[in-house]
Amino acid sequence: MGSFLGRSVILLVGLFTLPTLFGDFWAYQLGLYFLYSIAALGIGICWGQAGFLPLGQAMFLGIGAYLSGFSLIHFHDSAWLFLLLPSAAIAPGLLAFFFGLLIFRGRVESGPYFALITLALSLLTFQVATSWVEVTGGFNGLGGIPGLPGIAGFKALYYVIATVLTISVCGVAWLVKSPIGVIWRGIAENEPRLTFFGYDTPLLKALAFGISGLLGGIAGVFYAPHQGLVTPNLAGFILSAELLIWTAVGGRKTLMGPVIGAILVGSLTAELRDVVPVWELMIAGLFICVVLFMPKGIAGWPEQLFRRIFSHSRQEEKVTLAARGILTAPKLELSGCSLSLGSVGILDNLSFQIDEPGIYCLIGPNGAGKTSTFNAITGAVYIQSGTIQLDGERMSGLLPNNVALRGLGRKFQVPSIFPNLTIAENLLVAVWGGRCSLKDLFSYKPLNWSSTIITDLREKFPFLNQDENSANELSHGEKQVLELAMCLLGEPRLLLLDEPCAGLSPEETEKVIETVHWVRSTFDTTIMVIEHDMALVKDIADQVIVMHQGQVLTIGSVQDVQKDIRVKEVYVGVSI
């Protein structure tokens, strides 16, 4: 809270002194670009934090402005105005949230599809605003909009807008530093990994888009009385593109980048437009230079300094992580599971059952279907026939996040972490999975969550104590261990490990083996391990499941498997 207040005071004092330095005209001009800054903050949340690109941010600005202008014209002297103006800001936010939920629930990935859909929505809004003459005024726009009640003159309105900008910036700062901000950055880094921790990523992306729409709506509410006129161009693609460029130049991943970009580049554009014939080329040159030589944008360095001054101090709070209620070993049953890709069969009537706790190693030649079995169990792929049940509950057909919430954890063959998050943030993302409510994600409290598991893991693997180091700086082996640690923090009932010791040193391998046994004994967890190193299999396996051509060849102890003639035929020339 101290950092929030500190940022507020510094920003508010700075903004309030500008009119005394530059006069009324610049109070008007800066007020306009402050409004654009508020809208650009929404792009920073979506593109800079959550990693998906909205191409229609001006649409929400325009909707908010039209609703605000209509309210001011028809209800200026009515008490209803105090309800209608907040509604004019909230409506674009709700619209963005439900659009986002619809798009992302449709399994549209964060990428060009979402961007193109928002572009299409922006063009549609422009067309509606142009054609609906009775309400919007058509191409000429909605004019004659009065000012806000009790606010006379551009300077007075400037102070109101400056206050709103300060609140918006600090509110976004709160979000970025809270757990929801960490999760948004995790989505941008590695969305599939989050789903295997139980996160509903479509909902979380829709929330980001909804907040972006809310910020656009807030800007629109004040745009109408500031300009006295709202035209369809306000909701069009040109302004959306400008907001996007300003955000990129300022620094899309920084807190103040959208604000700095909108104010500096926007003001520069306004000045050059009337005096320099090739002003577009100059702005384009600035954009190219910033992208090439300052990838973090103009605000990159000041932002780092700003965050150092007002960094959030952490005080660890031990929490009970056994939140799912059922900690007994699960009963897993696969029956008649088949999966093919085109004409290529991957799983062929795969059936087996695990009803006793232990460590089960899946072995078999390359292409036997081991990883595909894990994919099917965790919901990463849908089987075309057959069933997968956990404790009698059907699991086939569920999305990975819903599977994870039933007590499954998975480690991938290639380390799947969040490389640009810190080690501490990687661990916290795992701790929060399935435990943080939506309310918790908007609070600072979960930033202090810890557990005895983390303590034990840090004793086994000291590099995990380097909280503020980027996970991208770790060696391959350390990334393997970090992902394993993240999986363990969920206290899974069923833990799936795909070659957990690949790329590890002998010392690291020994520690991982020790950790696997520790997990098995401490949490009564059933562990399934895909492994090619038969020496390691002998060290850890209670039972071995041998797969061949998408089927189970045999199940038994290491000794029984070694004696099985069918296994020897599959592994011709290989000593097992």
Secondary structure, 3 states (H helix, E strand, C coil): CHHHHHHHHHHHHHHHHHHHHHCHHHHHHHHHHHHHHHHHHHHHHHHHHHCCCCCCHHHHHHHHHHHHHHHHHHHCCCCCHHHHHHHHHHHHHHHHHHHHHHHHHCCCCCCHHHHHHHHHHHHHHHHHHHHCHHHHCHHHCECCCCCCCCCCCHHHHHHHHHHHHHHHHHHHHHHHHCHHHHHHHHHHHHHHHHHCCCCCHHHHHHHHHHHHHHHHHHHHHHHHHHHCCECHHHHCHHHHHHHHHHHHHHCCCCCCHHHHHHHHHHHHHHHHHCCCCCHHHHHHHHHHHHHHHCCCCCCHHHHHHHHHHCCCCCCCEECCCCCCCCCCCCCEEEEEEEEEECCEEEEEEEEEEECCCCEEEEECCCCCCHHHHHHHHHCCCCCCEEEEEECCEECCCCCHHHHHCCCEEEECCCCCCCCCCEHHHHHHHHHHCCCCCHHHHCCCHHHHEECHHHHHHHHHCHHHHCCCCEHHHCCHHHHHHHHHHHHHCCCCCEEEEECCCCCCCHHHHHHHHHHHHHHHHHHCCEEEEECCCHHHHHHHCCEEEEEECCEEEEEECHHHHHHCHHHHHHCCCCCC
